[in-house]
């Protein structure tokens, strides 16, 4: 059984692309793999500098994951900052990481182009990500195309360490998801908080309905065949029970207004049980903290074993 690892940033309100692009796959992996899933709050510090917000978002992310079906008893589920060993490994790895390797990372360049401050943390982000991966003996890393390079950097760093100090780390393999890159937002661009084009999962009914009804459309009449690349079709066909309705949309006979109403109804029903579970969890903060505590203990047991070997090999 291969060890699969993935993390999600506690960056605020969870939206549909977060779930279908990554979280749903993670929840499915717990049945077939040795799943390691975590909340990457150290990474969030590269852009989020409000302590109260980061703390709240971290707890909300824990609640969201469990509400959506992640079972802490079937996987290892933790918060990144609860594993201090990862920072220790980050420093050790940074001492053998060529700066040229980091300078070639397009993620850093892309964020700078978007106006994010050029900090040391943003520049060395791939080293921290490498530590996250390597400290858990991870074998498979499901990522979108935009994160593939970071997994490749982790492989390069692991190989450099192994060549320098002796065989220690497993070389992780990226598993590329085409879905993550193709889930459109309300305006047809990739669904992203930075684009302001998302559909929240856990929000009031009126807010979700308003978002769905905001999908940008063209002037095609009800009877006109619709474009297969339209975001409304992309989203509705994710729900298998609605394949016929989605096909009618393509063939003609279903208008944009009816399609939006149908999509809202499907979304609202699909997450019905998750909303109930989430309400229960929010009303039981002690249970959430217990999940976090147990997850950290499981993760640290793995991290400590790796770090013992790493420190022995480097002479610490």
Order of alpha helices (4+ residues) and beta strands (2+ residues): beta-alpha-beta-alpha-alpha-beta-alpha-alpha-alpha-alpha-alpha-beta-alpha-beta-alpha-alpha-alpha-alpha-alpha-alpha-alpha
